[in-house]
Amino acid sequence: MPYDAVATLVSTGDVPLDGVDYYYPGVSADAARDAVEFDLAVRGAE
């Protein structure tokens, strides 16, 4: 699962971190948080 797909899902505010596993069963809330943090870091580096 691409990190940016998870980050986008959460960043819209429609899906909380603990709800990501409904859409992506292999992604825990901790992994979703990491994806969001990584996405922010990548965007900040641009």
Backbone as a ProteinNet text record, in pm:
[ID]
protein_1_A
[PRIMARY]
MPYDAVATLVSTGDVPLDGVDYYYPGVSADAARDAVEFDLAVRGAE
[TERTIARY]
83.8	0	89.1	74.6	154.5	122.2	227.3	208.6	120	131.9	55.7	-94.2	-130.5	-272.8	-331.4	-255.9	-302.1	-305.8	-201.6	-195.2	-310	-341.2	-450.9	-584.4	-603.8	-727.6	-749.1	-642.6	-651.9	-656.6	-579.3	-568.1	-696.6	-786.2	-914.2	-1001.1	-969.8	-1048.2	-1169.1	-1193.3	-1309.1	-1286.1	-1159.7	-1126.7	-1025	-1058.9	-962.2	-853.4	-742.6	-631.3	-675.6	-761.5	-803.6	-911.1	-949	-1047.1	-986.5	-856.7	-790.5	-798.1	-793.5	-795.3	-925.7	-1030	-1155.1	-1132.6	-1056.3	-1028	-906.4	-807.6	-683.5	-655.5	-706.9	-696.6	-553.9	-455.7	-318	-249.5	-321.9	-261.8	-317.9	-230.8	-271.6	-278.5	-335.3	-341.7	-201.3	-109.5	29.2	95.7	71.2	127.7	67.5	-60.6	-125.7	-65.6	-40.7	21.7	160.3	235.8	369.1	360.7	261.8	244.5	215	130.9	98.1	222.3	296.8	417.9	521.9	536	630.6	586.6	458.3	405.7	433.2	413.6	442.8	591.4	677.3	820.9	859.9	802	832	784.9	666.3	613.6	695.1	745.8	828.2	963.7	1009.1	1139	1132.4	1013.6	998.2	1025.9
-116.5	0	123.9	210.2	332.6	424.8	479.6	566.8	686.1	739.4	859.3	830.9	709.1	673.3	673.9	620.2	619.1	761.1	838	975.4	1059.3	1041.6	1116.8	1079.4	952.1	905.2	970.4	981.3	1038.1	1190.5	1250.7	1396.7	1467.9	1398.8	1461.6	1483.4	1411	1422.3	1331.2	1263.2	1173.7	1041.2	999.4	870.6	893.7	855.5	868.5	762	784.6	688.9	547.4	533.2	398.5	341.3	414.5	365.8	324.1	346.2	312.9	163.7	82.8	-62.5	-112.5	-32.3	-69.1	-73.4	23.7	32.5	-49.5	-52.4	-124.6	-210.7	-333.4	-419.7	-445	-433.6	-457.3	-336.6	-224.1	-100.3	-68.2	-69.3	-36.9	114.8	157.5	300.9	358.3	283.5	329.9	345.1	249.7	256.7	373.5	398.7	511.9	642.8	651.5	771.6	791.5	683.4	691.5	738.7	691.3	731.4	880.5	930.3	1073.3	1155.3	1113.5	1186.2	1183.8	1069.8	1059.8	1149.2	1150.8	1235.5	1382.8	1423.4	1562	1593.9	1499.6	1519.4	1530.5	1445.4	1450.1	1581.5	1623.2	1749.4	1868.2	1859.8	1967.7	1976.1	1866.4	1862.6	1913.1	1931.1	1975	2121.7
0	0	0	-97.9	-102.3	16.5	75.7	191.5	158.3	37.5	4	-9.1	-44.8	-50.7	89.5	184.4	323.8	378.2	352.1	401.6	346.5	220.7	160.2	223.3	247	308.7	445.2	522.7	657.4	652.9	563.8	562.6	522.5	456.2	421.1	544.2	651.9	773.9	776.6	666	658.3	729.8	738.9	798.5	911.2	1033.6	1143.5	1131.1	1199.3	1193.5	1226.3	1326.2	1365.3	1273.2	1169.3	1073.1	940.3	924.4	798.3	769.8	874.5	853.4	792.3	795.5	728.4	576.6	526.1	382.6	342.6	432.5	408.3	530.4	533	652.1	701.2	616.1	657.2	719.4	729.4	779.7	917.3	1016.7	1154.3	1171.4	1282.2	1312	1325.1	1384.5	1397.5	1260.2	1173.2	1038.4	960.6	979.4	913.7	964.4	1093.2	1151.4	1091.4	1080.6	1020.1	875.1	802	662	651.6	740.2	740.1	773.8	874.7	913.4	801.2	736	625.3	510.1	479.9	372.9	402.9	526.4	563.7	546.7	583.1	567.5	420.2	337.4	193.5	133.6	170	116.3	164.8	286.4	339.7	272	213.7	148.5	4.8	-46.9	-185.9	-201.9
[MASK]
++++++++++++++++++++++++++++++++++++++++++++++

